[in-house]
Amino acid sequence: MTDPAFLDTPQGRRIAYHQTPGAGPGVVFLGGFMSDMQGTKAIHMEDWARRTGRAFLRFDYSGHGESSEAFTDGCIGDWAADAMAAITTLTDGPQVLVGSSMGGWIALLVARAMPHKVAGLVGIAAAPDFTEDSMWAGFDAAERAELMDAGRIKLPSDYDSPYTITRRLIEDGRNNLVLRDRLHLPFPVRLLQGTADADVEQSVALRLLDHAQGDDIRLTLVKGADHRFSTPDCLMLIEKTVEKVIARI
């Protein structure tokens, strides 16, 4: 495994990344909440890019993986800014964004802020606005009070140690919601969602499909697929979906 390269962002954060040269439009993988660029989907798509000669970028948000900062100091706005800095600095021309879970939200923020850099978008169990609609909405009165008074609470996780959720994460999330205002996506968009996803419900994918405005937006439901969406069949579906998006550009 090669060591990552690093990008210093305008905000003073140091972002670790791996980049594969190749033809455009390039593909950028945007990982999920508390995930990193060593995940199964990111590595699989990098292998696909090498096989097909496609330019590819994967990276760690600040507070994730090998990048600088502490996870608990970060928020959606910071991670979106990291993504925008990486895409602006490291890629040439419009890119196909592949966003997994939180990465789907980040991809939508990138598309809204700099549409000239987006050629297409693939969301995998995309989780737009989850800090408000899933986390905050799911907290009881005691949890909300603890979060506001102490500045953080811990939530159980099926993946690793408990998540630490900060007041800053929730409040910043409200400044970056994408399902409340107009969301224009004037490029091919493909959304992939498993029916057995315990973290992002089908209703989120359907709401995004209904809310987004564009002439080429499609949702594929995969019966029995969970949130990881990393079985061989799911991985094959991701790469074939990216190929179809590229063919539509």
SEVEXMI-204587 format. One line per 10 residues: number of its first residue (from 1); their letters; for each residue x negated, y, z of N, C-alpha, C. Coordinates in pm, whole numbers. Layout:
NUM) A) X Y Z X Y Z X Y Z; ... .
! end
This chain:
1) MTDPAFLDTP) -84 -119 0 0 0 0 -88 125 0; -63 214 -93 -143 336 -101 -96 438 1; -188 525 41 -152 633 132 -69 737 59; 21 804 130 102 907 64 21 1033 38; 69 1111 -55 22 1248 -71 110 1337 18; 68 1462 35 143 1552 123 168 1685 54; 287 1739 80 327 1869 30 355 1961 148; 293 2079 149 322 2180 251 436 2268 200; 545 2272 275 663 2347 231 651 2494 272; 733 2580 212 733 2721 251 768 2742 398 .
11) QGRRIAYHQT) 836 2646 459 873 2657 600 763 2607 693; 651 2561 637 539 2516 718 545 2370 758; 635 2295 695 641 2152 725 557 2075 623; 512 1956 663 425 1874 577 500 1748 537; 529 1735 409 615 1630 358 531 1522 290; 545 1399 337 476 1285 276 555 1236 156; 483 1200 49 555 1152 -70 469 1056 -151; 537 978 -234 475 894 -336 538 931 -469; 456 945 -571 505 987 -702 452 894 -810; 542 855 -899 507 770 -1012 521 850 -1140 .
21) PGAGPGVVFL) 415 863 -1219 428 938 -1345 510 860 -1447; 570 934 -1540 647 867 -1644 732 966 -1721; 823 912 -1799 907 993 -1886 1017 1062 -1806; 1065 1172 -1862 1178 1241 -1804 1308 1202 -1872; 1422 1231 -1811 1431 1297 -1681 1384 1203 -1570; 1313 1259 -1475 1264 1181 -1363 1376 1147 -1267; 1347 1053 -1177 1442 1009 -1074 1383 1042 -938; 1465 1101 -852 1424 1135 -716 1512 1059 -619; 1450 983 -527 1527 909 -428 1534 989 -299; 1656 1005 -249 1682 1081 -126 1737 984 -22 .
31) GGFMSDMQGT) 1659 962 83 1694 862 183 1799 908 282; 1832 818 374 1938 843 470 1889 894 604; 1982 910 693 1960 961 829 1873 862 906; 1760 909 955 1663 830 1030 1603 717 945; 1613 728 814 1549 632 725 1417 690 676; 1349 618 588 1225 671 534 1204 616 393; 1096 661 329 1074 625 188 1021 485 167; 1008 409 277 965 269 265 1084 174 263; 1205 226 256 1323 141 257 1336 57 131; 1418 -47 141 1433 -143 31 1476 -77 -98 .
41) KAIHMEDWAR) 1574 13 -91 1627 75 -214 1522 166 -277; 1451 244 -196 1349 334 -250 1237 257 -319; 1191 150 -255 1083 70 -313 1131 -1 -439; 1253 -52 -435 1307 -119 -554 1315 -23 -672; 1361 98 -647 1373 194 -756 1236 241 -806; 1137 245 -719 1003 276 -763 950 165 -855; 974 40 -817 934 -72 -904 1005 -63 -1039; 1134 -31 -1037 1209 -14 -1162 1147 97 -1247; 1110 208 -1185 1052 320 -1259 920 279 -1325; 840 202 -1255 714 156 -1314 738 61 -1431 .
51) RTGRAFLRFD) 837 -26 -1416 868 -121 -1525 918 -48 -1649; 992 58 -1630 1058 125 -1742 986 251 -1787; 876 289 -1718 801 408 -1758 870 538 -1724; 950 537 -1617 1026 655 -1577 956 728 -1464; 948 860 -1470 894 938 -1359 982 918 -1235; 916 908 -1118 991 875 -995 924 942 -876; 1006 989 -784 957 1053 -661 1038 1001 -542; 966 958 -438 1028 928 -309 950 1002 -202; 1015 1044 -96 947 1122 6 1019 1109 140; 952 1151 245 1011 1153 379 1050 1296 415 .
61) YSGHGESSEA) 1175 1314 459 1211 1444 516 1124 1471 639; 1114 1595 678 1046 1626 803 1115 1552 919; 1033 1504 1012 1088 1428 1124 1120 1283 1089; 1090 1243 967 1114 1106 921 981 1048 871; 966 917 887 852 848 828 718 911 861; 642 945 755 506 996 773 497 1148 760; 610 1214 752 608 1361 744 593 1422 883; 565 1551 886 544 1622 1012 676 1650 1083; 667 1698 1203 778 1741 1288 844 1623 1359; 921 1655 1464 997 1556 1538 1137 1545 1481 .
71) FTDGCIGDWA) 1190 1424 1477 1323 1404 1423 1426 1491 1494; 1416 1500 1625 1517 1573 1702 1509 1725 1683; 1405 1773 1617 1397 1916 1585 1462 1948 1452; 1499 1846 1375 1548 1868 1240 1698 1879 1231; 1746 1913 1112 1888 1926 1085 1911 1918 935; 2036 1914 894 2070 1898 753 2007 2008 668; 2014 2132 714 1957 2243 637 1807 2228 617; 1736 2182 721 1592 2159 708 1562 2051 606; 1637 1942 612 1608 1829 524 1646 1861 380; 1752 1940 362 1785 1985 227 1676 2076 174 .
81) ADAMAAITTL) 1622 2164 259 1513 2252 216 1388 2171 181; 1362 2065 257 1250 1976 223 1268 1916 84; 1390 1869 58 1419 1808 -72 1402 1909 -185; 1452 2029 -163 1442 2132 -266 1297 2171 -291; 1216 2178 -186 1074 2209 -203 1004 2099 -282; 1033 1973 -248 970 1861 -319 1011 1858 -465; 1139 1877 -492 1187 1872 -630 1133 1989 -710; 1133 2107 -651 1084 2226 -721 936 2216 -752; 857 2170 -656 712 2171 -668 657 2050 -743; 718 1935 -725 658 1810 -771 717 1754 -900 .
91) TDGPQVLVGS) 829 1806 -946 894 1748 -1064 903 1850 -1177; 910 1798 -1298 924 1880 -1417 1063 1860 -1477; 1134 1969 -1495 1265 1961 -1559 1372 1905 -1468; 1494 1893 -1521 1605 1838 -1442 1580 1692 -1406; 1628 1654 -1288 1606 1520 -1235 1739 1448 -1209; 1734 1315 -1208 1846 1235 -1162 1825 1208 -1012; 1917 1256 -931 1907 1240 -787 1981 1113 -745; 1913 1028 -670 1973 906 -616 1975 921 -465; 2094 947 -409 2105 976 -267 2176 865 -192; 2110 812 -89 2165 705 -7 2217 762 124 .
101) SMGGWIALLV) 2344 739 154 2406 782 279 2389 933 298; 2314 977 401 2290 1120 417 2225 1179 293; 2144 1099 223 2081 1145 101 2182 1187 -5; 2302 1126 -1 2407 1170 -92 2451 1312 -61; 2461 1346 68 2493 1483 109 2381 1578 66; 2257 1538 91 2143 1621 52 2145 1644 -99; 2174 1540 -177 2179 1553 -323 2284 1656 -364; 2398 1657 -298 2504 1753 -330 2462 1895 -295; 2389 1911 -185 2338 2044 -148 2235 2093 -249; 2148 2002 -295 2051 2039 -399 2124 2079 -527 .
111) ARAMPHKVAG) 2224 2000 -564 2300 2029 -686 2370 2164 -677; 2420 2198 -559 2488 2326 -541 2391 2443 -543; 2273 2423 -484 2177 2533 -472 2096 2556 -598; 2063 2450 -671 1980 2465 -790 2023 2365 -897; 2141 2389 -955 2195 2297 -1056 2106 2280 -1178; 2020 2378 -1205 1931 2368 -1321 1829 2256 -1305; 1811 2205 -1182 1715 2097 -1158 1782 1960 -1149; 1911 1953 -1176 1983 1826 -1162 2039 1785 -1297; 1997 1668 -1345 2048 1613 -1472 2158 1512 -1449; 2162 1451 -1331 2261 1352 -1297 2249 1315 -1151 .
121) LVGIAAAPDF) 2350 1245 -1100 2350 1213 -956 2413 1076 -936; 2346 995 -853 2399 865 -811 2405 865 -659; 2524 848 -606 2542 840 -461 2565 696 -419; 2490 652 -318 2504 517 -264 2557 530 -122; 2683 495 -101 2747 515 29 2724 659 76; 2747 753 -14 2721 893 15 2802 938 137; 2738 1019 221 2800 1059 348 2803 1210 364; 2869 1283 273 2876 1428 289 2953 1467 414; 2903 1570 481 2971 1631 596 2986 1537 716; 2900 1434 726 2920 1334 830 2899 1389 971 .
131) TEDSMWAGFD) 2816 1492 987 2796 1546 1122 2925 1603 1179; 3009 1656 1092 3136 1715 1137 3249 1612 1136; 3263 1540 1024 3381 1455 1004 3368 1318 1068; 3247 1274 1096 3227 1144 1160 3178 1162 1303; 3065 1234 1319 3009 1249 1453 3098 1335 1543; 3109 1463 1511 3182 1555 1598 3328 1511 1613; 3389 1472 1504 3529 1430 1510 3548 1305 1595; 3442 1224 1606 3452 1101 1683 3414 1114 1829; 3360 1228 1868 3322 1249 2008 3447 1273 2093; 3447 1219 2213 3554 1252 2307 3517 1381 2381 .
141) AAERAELMDA) 3604 1427 2465 3583 1555 2533 3456 1556 2616; 3427 1444 2683 3308 1437 2768 3182 1443 2683; 3182 1374 2569 3065 1376 2482 3043 1514 2422; 3149 1579 2384 3136 1715 2329 3081 1810 2435; 3130 1797 2558 3082 1883 2666 2935 1859 2694; 2893 1730 2696 2753 1699 2720 2664 1755 2610; 2708 1741 2486 2630 1791 2373 2613 1943 2383; 2720 2013 2412 2713 2159 2418 2633 2207 2539; 2644 2137 2651 2576 2181 2774 2429 2139 2776; 2403 2011 2742 2266 1958 2749 2189 1977 2619 .
151) GRIKLPSDYD) 2261 2003 2509 2195 2023 2380 2170 1896 2304; 2205 1780 2363 2185 1653 2293 2260 1541 2364; 2295 1437 2288 2348 1315 2345 2288 1198 2269; 2297 1079 2328 2246 960 2261 2363 872 2221; 2357 823 2096 2460 735 2043 2400 599 2010; 2474 491 2034 2421 358 1999 2405 344 1848; 2310 258 1809 2282 236 1668 2272 87 1640; 2319 45 1523 2305 -94 1482 2169 -122 1420; 2088 -17 1400 1965 -32 1323 1840 -35 1411; 1838 42 1518 1715 53 1597 1754 103 1735 .
161) SPYTITRRLI) 1669 190 1793 1700 251 1921 1815 351 1904; 1875 394 2014 1989 487 2003 1952 616 1928; 2050 669 1856 2031 799 1790 2039 909 1894; 1951 1005 1884 1965 1127 1962 2027 1233 1872; 2145 1278 1907 2217 1378 1829 2207 1511 1901; 2160 1613 1831 2139 1742 1894 2251 1840 1859; 2267 1937 1945 2363 2045 1919 2326 2118 1791; 2197 2136 1766 2154 2204 1644 2196 2127 1520; 2187 1993 1524 2227 1912 1410 2374 1935 1378; 2458 1935 1479 2601 1954 1457 2631 2095 1408 .
171) EDGRNNLVLR) 2573 2195 1473 2604 2334 1435 2549 2369 1298; 2429 2321 1267 2374 2345 1134 2454 2271 1027; 2502 2153 1060 2583 2078 965 2703 2159 919; 2761 2237 1009 2878 2319 973 2843 2427 871; 2718 2465 865 2675 2565 767 2645 2503 631; 2652 2369 623 2614 2300 499 2721 2203 449; 2844 2224 490 2953 2137 447 2978 2154 297; 3008 2044 229 3029 2050 84 3171 2009 41; 3252 1962 137 3385 1915 101 3494 2017 136; 3453 2139 171 3550 2243 204 3567 2345 92 .
181) DRLHLPFPVR) 3460 2372 21 3462 2472 -85 3443 2403 -221; 3455 2482 -325 3440 2429 -461 3306 2357 -477; 3310 2239 -537 3190 2160 -559 3187 2120 -705; 3114 2198 -783 3109 2178 -928 2987 2093 -962; 3012 1978 -1026 2906 1886 -1063 2911 1864 -1214; 2845 1952 -1291 2858 1949 -1437 2758 1856 -1505; 2747 1734 -1455 2653 1635 -1507 2707 1498 -1469; 2653 1390 -1526 2703 1257 -1491 2684 1227 -1342; 2790 1184 -1278 2788 1148 -1136 2847 1008 -1121; 2774 920 -1052 2822 786 -1024 2812 761 -873 .
191) LLQGTADADV) 2922 720 -814 2929 692 -671 2948 543 -650; 2863 484 -567 2869 341 -535 2905 326 -388; 3005 245 -359 3054 232 -222 3094 88 -193; 3042 33 -83 3080 -100 -41 3208 -100 41; 3291 -202 21 3416 -208 97 3395 -255 240; 3279 -315 271 3250 -361 406 3156 -267 479; 3145 -144 433 3059 -44 494 3119 0 627; 3050 -28 738 3099 8 870 3058 148 912; 2973 215 834 2923 348 870 2990 459 789; 3015 432 661 3083 530 575 3206 462 516 .
201) EQSVALRLLD) 3322 509 554 3447 446 509 3475 477 362; 3554 390 300 3594 411 162 3660 547 143; 3729 592 245 3801 719 235 3708 835 207; 3582 825 252 3485 932 226 3454 938 77; 3431 822 16 3403 817 -128 3522 867 -207; 3641 829 -166 3762 873 -237 3783 1024 -221; 3754 1074 -103 3767 1219 -81 3668 1296 -167; 3544 1247 -175 3444 1312 -258 3485 1307 -405; 3533 1191 -449 3578 1179 -587 3689 1278 -618; 3783 1293 -526 3896 1384 -546 3852 1530 -541 .
211) HAQGDDIRLT) 3755 1561 -455 3716 1700 -432 3622 1754 -539; 3527 1673 -584 3426 1719 -679 3490 1753 -813; 3436 1856 -876 3486 1900 -1006 3380 1871 -1112; 3420 1798 -1216 3329 1763 -1323 3398 1671 -1421; 3344 1661 -1541 3407 1582 -1647 3357 1439 -1653; 3256 1404 -1572 3196 1271 -1584 3160 1218 -1446; 3262 1194 -1364 3243 1148 -1227 3320 1018 -1208; 3250 913 -1164 3313 783 -1149 3272 719 -1016; 3363 642 -959 3340 570 -835 3352 421 -860; 3252 345 -811 3255 199 -818 3261 144 -677 .
221) LVKGADHRFS) 3365 66 -647 3377 -3 -518 3324 -145 -534; 3241 -187 -439 3183 -321 -443 3236 -401 -325; 3321 -497 -353 3385 -574 -247 3281 -650 -166; 3287 -632 -35 3199 -704 56 3064 -641 82; 3027 -537 8 2896 -474 29 2899 -388 155; 2790 -393 234 2784 -314 357 2706 -184 333; 2677 -114 442 2617 18 428 2475 12 372; 2405 -95 400 2267 -104 350 2263 -111 197; 2362 -175 138 2374 -184 -8 2241 -231 -70; 2185 -336 -10 2049 -377 -48 2038 -523 -88 .
231) TPDCLMLIEK) 2150 -591 -111 2142 -727 -162 2087 -723 -305; 2038 -835 -357 1989 -835 -496 2092 -782 -595; 2219 -820 -578 2322 -771 -669 2340 -620 -657; 2338 -570 -533 2353 -425 -513 2236 -348 -571; 2115 -400 -552 1997 -334 -606 2002 -331 -758; 2046 -440 -818 2059 -444 -962 2165 -344 -1009; 2274 -333 -934 2377 -237 -971 2325 -94 -964; 2243 -64 -864 2186 71 -853 2102 103 -975; 2012 14 -1012 1924 45 -1125 2002 53 -1256; 2101 -33 -1275 2181 -26 -1396 2264 102 -1399 .
241) TVEKVIARI) 2309 146 -1284 2386 271 -1276 2297 390 -1311; 2175 391 -1259 2082 499 -1293 2054 500 -1443; 2035 382 -1500 2010 373 -1644 2129 428 -1724; 2250 399 -1679 2368 450 -1750 2379 602 -1738; 2343 654 -1621 2345 800 -1605 2243 864 -1699; 2124 806 -1705 2022 861 -1795 2070 855 -1940; 2137 747 -1977 2187 734 -2114 2293 837 -2146; 2363 888 -2043 2468 987 -2065 2415 1129 -2076; 2291 1149 -2038 2235 1285 -2036 2202 1331 -2177 .
! end
